[in-house]
Amino acid sequence: MKVVVAGLGLMGQAYVDRLSSQGFNVLPYARRSGVAGEVAKRINSRPATLEDMKHRDTVLVVAGWDDDYLLWLAELVKDGESIVVNTSTVSPQASMKAGEIVGRERYVEAPVAAGPRVARDGKLPVIVAYWNSEAWNKARPVVEALAATIIEAGEPPSAMVVKLAFNNILFTLVAGIADSFKLLAAWKVDKELLKKLMESTWMRILIERYWDRAWGKAKTHFRLAGAVKDLALFIEAARRRGAPVPASAGALNEYLDALLECDENVDYTSVIRCTYERVARNAREIR
Ligand SMILES: NC(=O)c1ccc[n+]([C@@H]2O[C@H](COP(=O)([O-])OP(=O)(O)OC[C@H]3O[C@@H](n4cnc5c(N)ncnc54)[C@H](OP(=O)(O)O)[C@@H]3O)[C@@H](O)[C@H]2O)c1
């Protein structure tokens, strides 16, 4: 089965590796010059042409980063027959629009709820929504090769709404942890004490999961800029339908604040370290 993976960032490259290891004929596509060639070489393939994206391939897995990239890709492939599987996290309205551009009969919304390591193992949780079950049946083998769990959500943009809600939990949780450690920095109290206390309760899983990543001791799974993007998408999607989400707005500020200290390409959990270090530097004497 011939698959184009469009967008070769952290996730796109993981999809390429996983699908080619599972026997799919994968053609990579990237906007950046040279990147598709390098990735293609790694898997003994070749970069996808525009004609591949439109016609020759049964499924196009879109791993783009934002609304504009998705809509641009949708315009690019609109006169073809390939099934467009959108795995990226975008706004519900962009997902609907992409479906209208390529045609509802060719569009499957399939956001994923874990990172590149899990994708390489083929263990992703994926939530899918589609208008046309034939399109989904054609795309299903590709999604199944990436997924351990597939949750069906009805028609678009239900899957995207659920995905944004899921990410909001993740990012507000980590922003809350960042605020807690800032209090220790402000009062010049050893951060290891809170770490130890968390480790002695059910919160141990948070330390196990986030501590090394937060302090820069693991590679980037999901960029800090991505947390800003997803929280902004979540807030805008809620605002459009009149749902107030003040905790998420606070979390977004937390990640924007981290960008004053850290590069946007660090792992998003670095929000803990980046905001901590700024407060630690400026901490006043305890009165
Ligand atoms: N990473 C995760 O853990 C994760 C988990 C679930 C969902 N997602 C979603 O999956 C989508 C892709 O995420 P991602 O983590 O793969 O994002 P990413 O690494 O930032 O890549 C996103 C896009 O940016 C371009 N890009 C990558 N590196 C770049 C660089 N150094 N300079 C300029 N452009 C670059 C790529 O497009 P071109 O190759 O065409 O240039 C790529 O498609 C997003 O919608 C994200 O929300 C990610």
The ligand as a Tripos MOL2 file, in Angstrom:
@<TRIPOS>MOLECULE
LIG
   48    52     1     0     0
SMALL
NO_CHARGES

@<TRIPOS>ATOM
      1 N1          5.1640   15.4860   19.0920 N.am      1 LIG1
      2 C1          4.1580   14.9450   19.7560 C.2       1 LIG1
      3 O1          4.3380   14.3780   20.8490 O.2       1 LIG1
      4 C2          2.7450   14.9840   19.1960 C.ar      1 LIG1
      5 C3          1.7840   14.1710   19.7910 C.ar      1 LIG1
      6 C4          0.4750   14.1930   19.3060 C.ar      1 LIG1
      7 C5          0.1430   15.0360   18.2460 C.ar      1 LIG1
      8 N2          1.0920   15.8370   17.6910 N.ar      1 LIG1
      9 C6          0.6730   16.6940   16.5900 C.3       1 LIG1
     10 O2          1.2820   16.2290   15.3990 O.3       1 LIG1
     11 C7          1.5870   17.3330   14.5580 C.3       1 LIG1
     12 C8          3.0720   17.3400   14.2690 C.3       1 LIG1
     13 O3          3.7630   17.4850   15.5110 O.3       1 LIG1
     14 P1          5.3520   17.3980   15.6150 P.3       1 LIG1
     15 O4          5.6810   17.2320   17.0530 O.co2     1 LIG1
     16 O5          5.8640   16.4420   14.6120 O.co2     1 LIG1
     17 O6          5.7460   18.8910   15.1870 O.3       1 LIG1
     18 P2          7.1250   19.4410   14.6210 P.3       1 LIG1
     19 O7          8.2580   18.5210   14.8780 O.co2     1 LIG1
     20 O8          7.2600   20.8410   15.1360 O.co2     1 LIG1
     21 O9          6.8610   19.4960   13.0600 O.3       1 LIG1
     22 C9          5.7500   20.1890   12.5790 C.3       1 LIG1
     23 C10         5.9900   20.6470   11.1620 C.3       1 LIG1
     24 O10         6.9600   21.6750   11.1510 O.3       1 LIG1
     25 C11         7.8860   21.4400   10.1030 C.3       1 LIG1
     26 N3          9.1950   21.3920   10.7760 N.ar      1 LIG1
     27 C12         9.7170   20.4160   11.5630 C.ar      1 LIG1
     28 N4         10.9370   20.7550   12.0240 N.ar      1 LIG1
     29 C13        11.1770   21.9900   11.5350 C.ar      1 LIG1
     30 C14        12.2540   22.8860   11.6280 C.ar      1 LIG1
     31 N5         13.3530   22.5890   12.3240 N.pl3     1 LIG1
     32 N6         12.1600   24.0750   10.9800 N.ar      1 LIG1
     33 C15        11.0620   24.3860   10.2700 C.ar      1 LIG1
     34 N7          9.9860   23.5660   10.1270 N.ar      1 LIG1
     35 C16        10.0610   22.3940   10.7500 C.ar      1 LIG1
     36 C17         7.5110   20.1430    9.4320 C.3       1 LIG1
     37 O11         6.9290   20.3990    8.1600 O.3       1 LIG1
     38 P3          7.8060   20.1490    6.8380 P.3       1 LIG1
     39 O12         8.5450   18.8660    7.0500 O.co2     1 LIG1
     40 O13         6.8310   20.1000    5.7320 O.co2     1 LIG1
     41 O14         8.7400   21.3240    6.7690 O.co2     1 LIG1
     42 C18         6.4990   19.5270   10.3370 C.3       1 LIG1
     43 O15         5.4170   18.9540    9.7080 O.3       1 LIG1
     44 C19         1.1160   18.5800   15.3030 C.3       1 LIG1
     45 O16        -0.1670   18.9160   14.8750 O.3       1 LIG1
     46 C20         1.1020   18.1550   16.7450 C.3       1 LIG1
     47 O17         0.2020   18.9190   17.5100 O.3       1 LIG1
     48 C21         2.3900   15.8140   18.1330 C.ar      1 LIG1
@<TRIPOS>BOND
     1     1     2 1
     2     2     3 2
     3     2     4 1
     4     4     5 ar
     5     4    48 ar
     6     5     6 ar
     7     6     7 ar
     8     7     8 ar
     9     8     9 1
    10     8    48 ar
    11     9    10 1
    12     9    46 1
    13    10    11 1
    14    11    12 1
    15    11    44 1
    16    12    13 1
    17    13    14 1
    18    14    15 2
    19    14    16 1
    20    14    17 1
    21    17    18 1
    22    18    19 2
    23    18    20 1
    24    18    21 1
    25    21    22 1
    26    22    23 1
    27    23    24 1
    28    23    42 1
    29    24    25 1
    30    25    26 1
    31    25    36 1
    32    26    27 ar
    33    26    35 ar
    34    27    28 ar
    35    28    29 ar
    36    29    30 ar
    37    29    35 ar
    38    30    31 1
    39    30    32 ar
    40    32    33 ar
    41    33    34 ar
    42    34    35 ar
    43    36    37 1
    44    36    42 1
    45    37    38 1
    46    38    39 2
    47    38    40 1
    48    38    41 1
    49    42    43 1
    50    44    45 1
    51    44    46 1
    52    46    47 1
@<TRIPOS>SUBSTRUCTURE
     1 LIG1         1 GROUP 0 **** ****
